[in-house]
Each structure stands twice: as structure tokens, then as C-alpha cells.
Amino acid sequence: MGAGCKSDPTRVFVGDISTSTEDPLSRSTRRRLRAVGVASGIPVVYSTEKPGPGKAQLLPLPEEEFAKGSVGDLGVLPDFRIRILPVLGTMPATFGYTCANHVILKVTGYPCEYVPAKGREKMYDGILAQLQGSEEKIIRAMTPGEDAQGLKLAITALDVGYVVEEVYRGKSALSGLTTRLALVRWRKPTVSPINLEIKGQKSSKVMLRDLVCLTKEEAAVHEREVIRGSKTPEEMYDMETVQLIEARIQEEIGYEKYR
């Protein structure tokens, strides 16, 4: 995966592509893989190093480059990136050596047990449980007399991880915070979201496209004012925020047809 802007060799890991974090190349690759039905099973070398102040980053393209004509013409191939991220010379070699070592171990059958990067599986399970509770509250409020106990969701912890990490880049769509995250409906459903088509089974009609990633505190306010209240997102948030979230939802809808 990407070695650009990375400098810490102790943050380089070997793991499944579904566990790779802090890597835009991994994110883009995962999205393309999911479009063809592949969510895991591909070993990758990646770095968990986070960007930060003082670290390498792209500078604005000089004005003289724009003066030459269409910036797209500067690329070596059609639709190819014009510039690459700064790379510390040792890091691609570190990634390459790690790849070569992995292949040698696999070919020879030499035993190895990689130390995994710190995962977020428990966080995804917690977010899923919170979403389950939120859906039960909505159904009780919109369908008086209907017992929401035993409600099932057509969403898994893997789906939660996908929405949080891929759609919302691992942070709240409102504040940009990366801790105490939650998923909640973006808009209030117009009809009761309970599905009773299968006898003896109750399920929620919530879909990934319905969800927004917020902190738990933000989600509580949003649920009170929008989902159980009478306000719309447009009345709660500035237009830039609404447009950002709507764009992320449309992005997810574009990938939804492949699942």
C-alpha cells in the first residue's frame, strides 16, 4: 500500500486489507474490491502512521504550471495523477523488503505469526449495538403498540466498519472527531421502518445509505432533534455540512448496487 508521507518503519504492518488504516490507497483499493464482491482475503503491507504537523504534504501547484494550459495535460497518462506524494527514500524499500519477506515465508512454509495492528472490531460491535437500540426506539415511537424486542438489522459489524472508515473516513461528519463514534439515521423516516413481511420475524428497513457518522454526543442531539423531533438536517446544520454528508451518501449509493 501507500508509502507516501510515511517515515516510521515501526508502524509498517502485514495484514489483511480489511484491517489496513490511515492509508488513502488502501481505502480506494478496498472500495474497488468491494465493488466486485471482495471484502477481505488479500494480504497487504501498510503503515498505520498518522499525518501530522510538520510532516510531508503536497504544496499548491505553482501558478506557472497553470499558465502552461490545462493542468490535466501535465499527466503522463490520461486521468493519471499529476503529482505524487513526497516519499522518504527508505520507506518504499522497507515496504518492498517486507513484501519479499512475506512471500519467502509463504513459499517455504516457514512459520510466522504477525503482530496485528490495533483493530477497531470492538468499536464496530459497540456502534452496531447502539444502532440497534436507536432503531428499536424509532419503531416504538412510530408504531405504537408494536414490540420492537427481537428486532433484526440487515447490517453487520463489517458494514459498520465500512460506513465508518470508507464512507466517513473514520471521523464525525460534523466535528471531525475520531473517538466515541456512532451511526444514526441522517433523516427521519417518513413511515415506520419495521419490516413484518416474514411471519414471526421483525427487521428494520434501515440501509447504509440512511446513516451518518457522528460522535455519541452529537448523535444523541441529532436523534432527539431530528429523528424523534421535528427539525430537518437543513435546520440543524450549515449548508456546507449538509452538502458534505449528502455527497457521502450519494457516494455510498453509487457503490450500493455492487453488493
Secondary structure as a PSIPRED ss2 file (coil, helix, strand):
# PSIPRED VFORMAT (PSIPRED V4.0)

   1 M C   1.000  0.000  0.000
   2 G C   1.000  0.000  0.000
   3 A C   1.000  0.000  0.000
   4 G C   1.000  0.000  0.000
   5 C C   1.000  0.000  0.000
   6 K C   1.000  0.000  0.000
   7 S C   1.000  0.000  0.000
   8 D C   1.000  0.000  0.000
   9 P H   0.000  1.000  0.000
  10 T H   0.000  1.000  0.000
  11 R H   0.000  1.000  0.000
  12 V E   0.000  0.000  1.000
  13 F E   0.000  0.000  1.000
  14 V E   0.000  0.000  1.000
  15 G E   0.000  0.000  1.000
  16 D E   0.000  0.000  1.000
  17 I H   0.000  1.000  0.000
  18 S H   0.000  1.000  0.000
  19 T H   0.000  1.000  0.000
  20 S C   1.000  0.000  0.000
  21 T C   1.000  0.000  0.000
  22 E C   1.000  0.000  0.000
  23 D C   1.000  0.000  0.000
  24 P H   0.000  1.000  0.000
  25 L H   0.000  1.000  0.000
  26 S H   0.000  1.000  0.000
  27 R H   0.000  1.000  0.000
  28 S H   0.000  1.000  0.000
  29 T H   0.000  1.000  0.000
  30 R H   0.000  1.000  0.000
  31 R H   0.000  1.000  0.000
  32 R H   0.000  1.000  0.000
  33 L H   0.000  1.000  0.000
  34 R H   0.000  1.000  0.000
  35 A H   0.000  1.000  0.000
  36 V C   1.000  0.000  0.000
  37 G C   1.000  0.000  0.000
  38 V C   1.000  0.000  0.000
  39 A C   1.000  0.000  0.000
  40 S C   1.000  0.000  0.000
  41 G C   1.000  0.000  0.000
  42 I C   1.000  0.000  0.000
  43 P E   0.000  0.000  1.000
  44 V E   0.000  0.000  1.000
  45 V E   0.000  0.000  1.000
  46 Y E   0.000  0.000  1.000
  47 S E   0.000  0.000  1.000
  48 T C   1.000  0.000  0.000
  49 E C   1.000  0.000  0.000
  50 K C   1.000  0.000  0.000
  51 P C   1.000  0.000  0.000
  52 G C   1.000  0.000  0.000
  53 P C   1.000  0.000  0.000
  54 G C   1.000  0.000  0.000
  55 K C   1.000  0.000  0.000
  56 A C   1.000  0.000  0.000
  57 Q C   1.000  0.000  0.000
  58 L C   1.000  0.000  0.000
  59 L C   1.000  0.000  0.000
  60 P C   1.000  0.000  0.000
  61 L C   1.000  0.000  0.000
  62 P C   1.000  0.000  0.000
  63 E H   0.000  1.000  0.000
  64 E H   0.000  1.000  0.000
  65 E H   0.000  1.000  0.000
  66 F H   0.000  1.000  0.000
  67 A H   0.000  1.000  0.000
  68 K C   1.000  0.000  0.000
  69 G C   1.000  0.000  0.000
  70 S C   1.000  0.000  0.000
  71 V H   0.000  1.000  0.000
  72 G H   0.000  1.000  0.000
  73 D H   0.000  1.000  0.000
  74 L H   0.000  1.000  0.000
  75 G C   1.000  0.000  0.000
  76 V C   1.000  0.000  0.000
  77 L C   1.000  0.000  0.000
  78 P C   1.000  0.000  0.000
  79 D C   1.000  0.000  0.000
  80 F C   1.000  0.000  0.000
  81 R C   1.000  0.000  0.000
  82 I C   1.000  0.000  0.000
  83 R C   1.000  0.000  0.000
  84 I C   1.000  0.000  0.000
  85 L C   1.000  0.000  0.000
  86 P C   1.000  0.000  0.000
  87 V C   1.000  0.000  0.000
  88 L C   1.000  0.000  0.000
  89 G C   1.000  0.000  0.000
  90 T H   0.000  1.000  0.000
  91 M H   0.000  1.000  0.000
  92 P H   0.000  1.000  0.000
  93 A H   0.000  1.000  0.000
  94 T H   0.000  1.000  0.000
  95 F H   0.000  1.000  0.000
  96 G H   0.000  1.000  0.000
  97 Y H   0.000  1.000  0.000
  98 T H   0.000  1.000  0.000
  99 C H   0.000  1.000  0.000
 100 A H   0.000  1.000  0.000
 101 N H   0.000  1.000  0.000
 102 H H   0.000  1.000  0.000
 103 V H   0.000  1.000  0.000
 104 I H   0.000  1.000  0.000
 105 L H   0.000  1.000  0.000
 106 K H   0.000  1.000  0.000
 107 V H   0.000  1.000  0.000
 108 T H   0.000  1.000  0.000
 109 G C   1.000  0.000  0.000
 110 Y C   1.000  0.000  0.000
 111 P C   1.000  0.000  0.000
 112 C C   1.000  0.000  0.000
 113 E C   1.000  0.000  0.000
 114 Y C   1.000  0.000  0.000
 115 V C   1.000  0.000  0.000
 116 P C   1.000  0.000  0.000
 117 A C   1.000  0.000  0.000
 118 K C   1.000  0.000  0.000
 119 G C   1.000  0.000  0.000
 120 R C   1.000  0.000  0.000
 121 E H   0.000  1.000  0.000
 122 K H   0.000  1.000  0.000
 123 M H   0.000  1.000  0.000
 124 Y H   0.000  1.000  0.000
 125 D H   0.000  1.000  0.000
 126 G H   0.000  1.000  0.000
 127 I H   0.000  1.000  0.000
 128 L H   0.000  1.000  0.000
 129 A H   0.000  1.000  0.000
 130 Q H   0.000  1.000  0.000
 131 L H   0.000  1.000  0.000
 132 Q H   0.000  1.000  0.000
 133 G H   0.000  1.000  0.000
 134 S H   0.000  1.000  0.000
 135 E H   0.000  1.000  0.000
 136 E H   0.000  1.000  0.000
 137 K H   0.000  1.000  0.000
 138 I H   0.000  1.000  0.000
 139 I H   0.000  1.000  0.000
 140 R H   0.000  1.000  0.000
 141 A H   0.000  1.000  0.000
 142 M H   0.000  1.000  0.000
 143 T C   1.000  0.000  0.000
 144 P C   1.000  0.000  0.000
 145 G C   1.000  0.000  0.000
 146 E C   1.000  0.000  0.000
 147 D C   1.000  0.000  0.000
 148 A C   1.000  0.000  0.000
 149 Q C   1.000  0.000  0.000
 150 G C   1.000  0.000  0.000
 151 L C   1.000  0.000  0.000
 152 K E   0.000  0.000  1.000
 153 L C   1.000  0.000  0.000
 154 A C   1.000  0.000  0.000
 155 I C   1.000  0.000  0.000
 156 T C   1.000  0.000  0.000
 157 A H   0.000  1.000  0.000
 158 L H   0.000  1.000  0.000
 159 D H   0.000  1.000  0.000
 160 V H   0.000  1.000  0.000
 161 G H   0.000  1.000  0.000
 162 Y H   0.000  1.000  0.000
 163 V H   0.000  1.000  0.000
 164 V H   0.000  1.000  0.000
 165 E H   0.000  1.000  0.000
 166 E H   0.000  1.000  0.000
 167 V H   0.000  1.000  0.000
 168 Y C   1.000  0.000  0.000
 169 R C   1.000  0.000  0.000
 170 G C   1.000  0.000  0.000
 171 K C   1.000  0.000  0.000
 172 S C   1.000  0.000  0.000
 173 A C   1.000  0.000  0.000
 174 L C   1.000  0.000  0.000
 175 S C   1.000  0.000  0.000
 176 G C   1.000  0.000  0.000
 177 L C   1.000  0.000  0.000
 178 T C   1.000  0.000  0.000
 179 T C   1.000  0.000  0.000
 180 R C   1.000  0.000  0.000
 181 L E   0.000  0.000  1.000
 182 A E   0.000  0.000  1.000
 183 L E   0.000  0.000  1.000
 184 V E   0.000  0.000  1.000
 185 R E   0.000  0.000  1.000
 186 W C   1.000  0.000  0.000
 187 R C   1.000  0.000  0.000
 188 K C   1.000  0.000  0.000
 189 P C   1.000  0.000  0.000
 190 T C   1.000  0.000  0.000
 191 V C   1.000  0.000  0.000
 192 S C   1.000  0.000  0.000
 193 P C   1.000  0.000  0.000
 194 I E   0.000  0.000  1.000
 195 N E   0.000  0.000  1.000
 196 L C   1.000  0.000  0.000
 197 E C   1.000  0.000  0.000
 198 I C   1.000  0.000  0.000
 199 K C   1.000  0.000  0.000
 200 G C   1.000  0.000  0.000
 201 Q C   1.000  0.000  0.000
 202 K C   1.000  0.000  0.000
 203 S E   0.000  0.000  1.000
 204 S E   0.000  0.000  1.000
 205 K C   1.000  0.000  0.000
 206 V C   1.000  0.000  0.000
 207 M C   1.000  0.000  0.000
 208 L H   0.000  1.000  0.000
 209 R H   0.000  1.000  0.000
 210 D H   0.000  1.000  0.000
 211 L E   0.000  0.000  1.000
 212 V E   0.000  0.000  1.000
 213 C E   0.000  0.000  1.000
 214 L E   0.000  0.000  1.000
 215 T E   0.000  0.000  1.000
 216 K H   0.000  1.000  0.000
 217 E H   0.000  1.000  0.000
 218 E H   0.000  1.000  0.000
 219 A H   0.000  1.000  0.000
 220 A H   0.000  1.000  0.000
 221 V H   0.000  1.000  0.000
 222 H H   0.000  1.000  0.000
 223 E H   0.000  1.000  0.000
 224 R H   0.000  1.000  0.000
 225 E H   0.000  1.000  0.000
 226 V H   0.000  1.000  0.000
 227 I H   0.000  1.000  0.000
 228 R C   1.000  0.000  0.000
 229 G C   1.000  0.000  0.000
 230 S C   1.000  0.000  0.000
 231 K C   1.000  0.000  0.000
 232 T C   1.000  0.000  0.000
 233 P H   0.000  1.000  0.000
 234 E H   0.000  1.000  0.000
 235 E H   0.000  1.000  0.000
 236 M H   0.000  1.000  0.000
 237 Y C   1.000  0.000  0.000
 238 D C   1.000  0.000  0.000
 239 M H   0.000  1.000  0.000
 240 E H   0.000  1.000  0.000
 241 T H   0.000  1.000  0.000
 242 V H   0.000  1.000  0.000
 243 Q H   0.000  1.000  0.000
 244 L H   0.000  1.000  0.000
 245 I H   0.000  1.000  0.000
 246 E H   0.000  1.000  0.000
 247 A H   0.000  1.000  0.000
 248 R H   0.000  1.000  0.000
 249 I H   0.000  1.000  0.000
 250 Q H   0.000  1.000  0.000
 251 E H   0.000  1.000  0.000
 252 E H   0.000  1.000  0.000
 253 I H   0.000  1.000  0.000
 254 G H   0.000  1.000  0.000
 255 Y H   0.000  1.000  0.000
 256 E H   0.000  1.000  0.000
 257 K C   1.000  0.000  0.000
 258 Y C   1.000  0.000  0.000
 259 R C   1.000  0.000  0.000
